[in-house]
Amino acid sequence: MSDNPQFQEAAAIFGILHNIWFATPDQAFLNSLNQGVIESWPAHNDIESNALNTLKQSLKSESLKTIKADHFRLFVGAHKKLAYPWGSVYTDPEGLMYGDTTQAFEAFCHDHRIEFKLPYRQPLDHIGIIMATLSRLFAQEGTSQVEDAVKELLGDHLLPWVERFMMSVELNANTEFYRGFSILMREQITYWEHRFQVKAKEIKLFR
């Protein structure tokens, strides 16, 4: 485990964001958010403070049924999804999954000895899986190694397309729950982008 408190904080935050985007919400998870996670989430600026206040109200007023329905329509959908969570959908000319950017992220995970046991087969460049990868990297020991790996992940595998994902969430969500967490994720990514002076790889987007 990293002995850097800020890296430990980042590992915890990206771990929560993994659950937000990857898992279907259940009542136990919402309870955990309501019973300490949101209260302890660090607010470094007014944007984060406002988002956290919005999430507190969301957890009081938006039911599990409402949040689950929004999760389905945004990320699962029987056909068209309103916020595709896979990077390859944005970077592939035909909007297909398992494209070049998927393979590049799979190679990154292999190089850094990061493996996932997924409940079913899907492309690894899912926003939730990338959040989990960031969490693992920040939890590792070795400051310089963490910085290099996080810079590579952000610059090559996340920043080129993640703004399109977040815009889709914020434009299409019916709940403040998903809008609020999208804002918190943007602030967290932006912080580390600036902290590590990351330059995003130029990749043409098609969605």
C-alpha positions in Angstrom: 0.0 0.0 0.0 1.3 3.5 -0.8 2.5 5.5 2.1 1.6 8.7 0.3 -1.6 10.1 1.9 -2.7 11.8 -1.3 -2.2 8.7 -3.3 -4.2 6.7 -0.7 -7.0 9.2 -1.0 -7.0 9.0 -4.8 -7.0 5.2 -4.6 -10.1 5.3 -2.4 -11.9 7.9 -4.7 -11.2 6.0 -7.9 -12.3 2.8 -6.2 -15.7 4.4 -5.4 -16.0 5.7 -9.0 -15.3 2.2 -10.3 -18.4 1.0 -8.4 -20.5 4.0 -9.6 -19.9 3.3 -13.3 -19.4 -0.5 -13.4 -21.9 -2.0 -11.0 -25.7 -1.9 -10.9 -26.5 0.0 -7.7 -28.1 -1.8 -4.8 -29.4 -0.5 -1.5 -26.4 -1.6 0.5 -24.1 0.5 -1.8 -26.4 3.6 -1.5 -26.5 3.2 2.2 -22.7 3.1 2.4 -22.6 6.4 0.3 -25.1 8.0 2.6 -23.6 6.8 5.8 -20.1 8.2 5.5 -18.7 8.1 2.0 -20.1 11.4 0.8 -19.4 13.1 4.1 -15.8 12.1 4.0 -15.2 12.8 0.3 -12.7 15.6 0.2 -13.9 18.9 -1.4 -11.0 20.8 -2.9 -13.0 23.5 -4.6 -16.6 25.0 -4.9 -17.4 22.7 -7.8 -16.8 19.6 -5.7 -18.6 21.1 -2.7 -21.7 21.8 -4.8 -21.6 18.4 -6.4 -21.4 16.7 -3.0 -24.3 18.8 -1.7 -26.3 17.7 -4.7 -25.4 14.1 -4.1 -26.5 14.4 -0.4 -29.9 15.6 -1.6 -30.0 12.9 -4.3 -29.5 10.1 -1.8 -32.4 11.6 0.3 -34.9 12.1 -2.6 -34.0 9.7 -5.4 -35.0 6.1 -4.8 -33.0 3.0 -5.6 -35.6 2.2 -8.3 -35.1 5.6 -9.9 -31.3 5.3 -9.8 -31.3 1.8 -11.1 -33.6 2.8 -14.0 -31.2 5.6 -14.9 -28.2 3.2 -14.8 -30.0 1.0 -17.2 -31.0 3.7 -19.7 -27.6 5.4 -19.6 -25.1 2.4 -19.6 -26.9 -0.8 -20.4 -29.9 -0.3 -22.6 -31.2 -3.1 -24.7 -30.1 -1.3 -27.9 -28.8 2.2 -27.9 -27.1 3.5 -24.8 -27.2 7.2 -23.8 -23.7 7.2 -22.4 -21.5 4.4 -23.8 -19.0 3.5 -21.1 -16.4 2.0 -23.4 -13.6 4.1 -24.9 -13.5 2.2 -28.2 -17.1 3.3 -29.0 -15.8 6.9 -29.2 -12.5 6.2 -31.0 -13.5 3.5 -33.5 -14.7 4.9 -36.9 -17.7 2.6 -36.9 -18.3 3.0 -33.1 -17.5 -0.7 -32.5 -16.2 -2.2 -29.3 -12.9 -4.2 -29.1 -11.2 -1.6 -31.4 -7.5 -0.5 -31.4 -7.9 1.6 -28.2 -9.3 -1.5 -26.4 -6.3 -3.5 -27.4 -3.9 -0.7 -26.4 -5.5 -0.6 -22.9 -5.4 -4.4 -22.6 -1.6 -4.2 -23.4 -1.2 -1.5 -20.7 -2.9 -3.7 -18.1 -0.7 -6.6 -19.1 2.5 -4.5 -18.9 1.5 -3.4 -15.4 0.4 -6.9 -14.3 -3.2 -5.8 -13.7 -5.8 -8.4 -14.1 -9.6 -8.4 -13.7 -12.0 -11.2 -13.1 -15.1 -9.9 -14.8 -18.6 -11.3 -14.4 -18.9 -11.6 -18.2 -16.7 -10.9 -21.2 -16.6 -7.3 -22.3 -14.0 -4.8 -23.5 -11.5 -3.7 -20.8 -11.7 0.0 -21.8 -14.9 0.4 -19.7 -14.9 3.6 -17.7 -15.5 1.6 -14.5 -12.5 -0.7 -15.2 -10.3 2.2 -15.9 -11.3 3.8 -12.6 -10.4 0.5 -10.9 -7.0 0.5 -12.6 -6.3 4.0 -11.4 -7.3 2.9 -7.9 -4.8 0.0 -8.0 -2.0 2.2 -9.4 -2.4 4.8 -6.7 -2.5 2.0 -4.1 0.9 0.7 -5.1 4.2 1.6 -3.5 6.8 3.7 -5.3 5.9 7.3 -6.0 7.9 7.7 -9.3 6.5 4.4 -10.7 2.9 5.4 -9.8 3.3 8.8 -11.5 4.7 7.3 -14.7 1.9 4.7 -14.9 -0.9 7.2 -14.1 0.4 9.6 -16.7 0.4 6.9 -19.3 -3.0 5.7 -18.4 -4.5 9.2 -18.4 -2.7 10.6 -21.5 -3.1 7.5 -23.7 -6.2 5.7 -22.5 -8.6 8.0 -20.8 -8.3 11.7 -21.6 -8.7 11.3 -25.3 -12.4 10.3 -24.9 -13.6 10.6 -21.3 -15.0 14.1 -21.7 -17.4 12.8 -24.3 -18.6 10.2 -21.8 -19.1 12.7 -19.0 -20.9 15.1 -21.3 -23.2 12.2 -22.3 -23.9 11.4 -18.7 -24.6 15.0 -17.7 -26.8 15.7 -20.7 -28.9 12.5 -20.5 -29.1 11.5 -16.8 -32.5 11.7 -15.2 -30.9 11.6 -11.7 -28.7 14.0 -9.9 -26.9 10.9 -8.7 -25.1 10.2 -11.9 -24.7 13.9 -12.9 -23.1 14.6 -9.5 -20.6 11.7 -9.7 -19.7 12.7 -13.3 -18.8 16.2 -12.0 -16.7 14.7 -9.2 -14.9 12.4 -11.6 -14.1 15.3 -13.9 -12.6 17.3 -11.1 -10.5 14.3 -9.9 -9.2 13.5 -13.4 -8.5 17.2 -14.0 -6.5 17.5 -10.8 -4.2 14.6 -11.6 -3.9 15.7 -15.2 -2.5 19.1 -14.0 -0.6 17.7 -11.1 1.4 15.3 -13.4 1.3 17.7 -16.4 -0.3 15.0 -18.6 -0.6 15.6 -22.3 -3.5 13.8 -23.9 -2.8 11.7 -26.9 -4.4 13.0 -30.0 -7.0 10.5 -31.2 -9.9 11.2 -33.6 -13.3 10.8 -32.0 -16.4 9.6 -33.9 -19.1 10.0 -31.3 
